[in-house]
Amino acid sequence: MVEVRNTEQEYRRLRVRVVVALLFVLACFATLGARLWFLQIHRHADFLAQAEDNRISLVPSPPTRGTIVDRKGIVLAENVSAYTLELAPNHIADLDATIEALSTIVDISARDKRRFRRLRADWKHFDTIPLKTRLTEEEVARLAAQRFMFPGVEIKARQFRTYPLGKTATHVLGYIGRLSPADVRRIDANGQSANYAGTTHIGKIGLELSYEDVLHGEAGADEVEVSAGGRIVRRLSRQPPVPGGNLVLSIDITMQRLVETWFGEERGALVAIEPATGEVLSFVSMPTFDPNLFVDGIDTASWKALNDDPDTPLLNRPLRGTYPPGSTYKPFMALAVLATRTRTPGEMIWDPGYFKLGRHRFRDSHAGGRGWVDMRKAIVLSSDTYFYKAAYDMGVDAIHDYMVPWGFGQLTGIDLTNETRGILPSSDWKMRRYKQRWLPGETPSVGIGQGYNAFTILQLAHATATLANGGVSISPRLVREIEDPLTGARRPVEPADTHRIPIDPAHLRLVHEAMAEVNVRGTGRIAFKGAEYVAAGKTGTAQVIGIRQNEKYDEEAIAKRHRDHSLYMVFAPAENPKIALAVIIENGGFGAAAAAPLARKVIDYYLLGKLPPDTDPAILLTPLEEAEIDDTPPEPVLDEDDMPPILPPGAGAPQRPAPAPGPARPAREPVGPIGARPEASRGRS
């Protein structure tokens, strides 16, 4: 059978297929065209921006941190350039493998790896993260030769903070350290994230922290073209960073180094101030430490050694250490007594060697007493009995109110953060602190700088400078000027506060003259024998542990750390003060035996350029020939029982009455309320 083909039907079927295929092709091209229009025209701006972002990158340019110099221009903190091995995690597929491969080229320690992991987890602001800092020239050469093998690996030149004088003035300068998460949060909260882009370090303590805004500067940025591997091809534009301001300190760093050397192995603090300006000349806290340990992150062993050291080198003693002022408080108490008319200058009391209140005796440092004493003699010979009774008659609240303007128990306003206020006791203070009322038996010991009194050496030095300045109080400051690094122009730093304390000129003159006599015939006479100037000072000895009423204080029989603190405050020359200072030597004993001789060295150097004969020339930052060597032989240890009697001009010695019955050695005064406990503190000069 022959099949007859329907040609017309086949043609129609073919035509339908062709039309369908054509429509399908047209639909595909239409879809492609629509997508092409969407991408090339509608999203053109967006994709152009993304392409530019991939091709062009903004690299933050951190500013150069400002330098710190002393009053004579000696550099105390500066920046040094060094190369750093850094990784860009976004351009590295396998970080761990890359780090291990780099370890075969340069020495990458476990500490470097731990720091890298910590920085990667904490920081989100930077395009690269340091892996190894301060590369040697040999390491840089090896890395540069094989860098092509490591996409995302960069060798960058960075500046590192260094403190060329090491441990000198560490508690003044402070140090910088790597940004912590807390630092980053604080920067974000202050809206300074952009200014800290690319910055890896920030001030942690001291002036580095207090003047962070000045020292840091303003960040810049480089617009660069990068390859697919993340390497910079060329720089397109640059917004240069603005370097941080330089700090010019009031510190005399040569004197600072000398004082730190003179402390030797002793613990303590010294603050010297120029009374007329409030500028701090020396700010010593001993022992100290090397701030360079903290710049790149301190190692565990060094950190443990500093923290576990019983001498607490990390403690800023002038700023945060509080101590009872001892008899250095008496010149201020004398002014308070006169201002409140509790005593007149010539009014005399009998000093049998103790002050009796009820059944308790407050012991004097001089067991036999001073006989008849007025205010002048009480200051010169440091009569505890006189000030016990005067304080009791005056009352603790009147003492508190008079001492507030002098800065005791107050913030001085110095340009350092975290200053301690200390304790200036009052009845309200005790009620707030202990929920207890003030007892009369707690007042006498306050009058000799014991009891609840606890002040910083900075406060004592500030009050001494105010006393030397005739009652004009100027907040102490460490930064003298701020220098613009671009123009060299200097802007002076003004004190935070200045006020005048109303003082009767006659009262002021009496206290000044009595303090000058302290160094001629009183407790400071040995330390200042032969001085070429007149210095007005006051020794002090602050009790560390309580002594029972009938117990004798034997310095040799107790542990070194339980012995009394040695204090001294002084200004010189007395008629036109150029320097005022306060010093404490912890557990140093009698104030005239330890603290006063150290103060004499400081004043001799500052006023006369004299140095002790055993001075090591290596510690001087000025030529040795500028300083005169003092070859005066050392004086014997002070025995205050040999001090001659002192009476006011024209006054005769009244007939001495029979002493009140009592033990051969008067009891020491109680530390707390009468009858509260058997221990008793004692006053010593």
Salt bridges, closest charged atoms under 4 A:
GLU8 OE2 - ARG12 NH1 3.96
GLU10 OE1 - ARG5 NH2 2.98
ASP46 OD2 - ARG43 NE 2.95
GLU52 OE1 - ARG55 NH2 2.81
GLU86 OE2 - ARG158 NE 2.24
GLU100 OE2 - LYS113 NZ 3.16
ASP112 OD1 - ARG115 NH2 3.15
ASP127 OD1 - LYS156 NZ 3.83
GLU138 OE2 - ARG142 NH1 2.82
GLU154 OE1 - ARG147 NH2 2.80
ASP183 OD1 - ARG186 NH2 3.00
ASP183 OD2 - LYS204 NZ 2.43
ASP188 OD1 - HIS125 NE2 3.92
GLU208 OE1 - ARG65 NE 3.01
GLU208 OE2 - ARG161 NE 2.93
GLU212 OE1 - ARG65 NH2 2.70
ASP222 OD2 - ARG235 NH1 3.93
ASP222 OD1 - ARG238 NH1 2.70
GLU225 OE1 - ARG55 NH1 3.36
GLU225 OE1 - ARG234 NE 2.54
ASP252 OD2 - LYS72 NZ 3.78
GLU266 OE1 - LYS560 NZ 3.57
GLU279 OE1 - ARG71 NH1 3.70
GLU279 OE2 - ARG480 NE 3.30
ASP296 OD2 - ARG134 NE 3.22
ASP308 OD2 - LYS304 NZ 2.67
ASP311 OD1 - ARG267 NE 3.36
ASP311 OD1 - ARG561 NH2 2.42
ASP384 OD1 - LYS330 NZ 2.53
ASP393 OD2 - ARG343 NH2 2.88
ASP393 OD2 - LYS389 NZ 3.78
ASP401 OD1 - HIS400 ND1 3.09
GLU442 OE2 - LYS430 NZ 2.81
GLU481 OE1 - ARG490 NH1 3.12
GLU483 OE2 - ARG490 NE 3.33
ASP497 OD2 - HIS499 ND1 2.80
GLU513 OE1 - ARG376 NH2 3.09
GLU517 OE1 - ARG376 NH1 3.62
GLU517 OE2 - ARG521 NH2 2.26
GLU532 OE2 - LYS610 NZ 2.47
ASP564 OD1 - ARG682 NH2 2.22
ASP564 OD2 - ARG684 NH1 3.12
GLU586 OE1 - ARG267 NH1 2.47
GLU586 OE2 - ARG317 NE 2.70
ASP604 OD2 - ARG600 NE 2.90
GLU640 OE1 - ARG370 NH2 3.42
ASP641 OD1 - HIS366 ND1 2.97
GLU679 OE1 - ARG677 NE 3.80
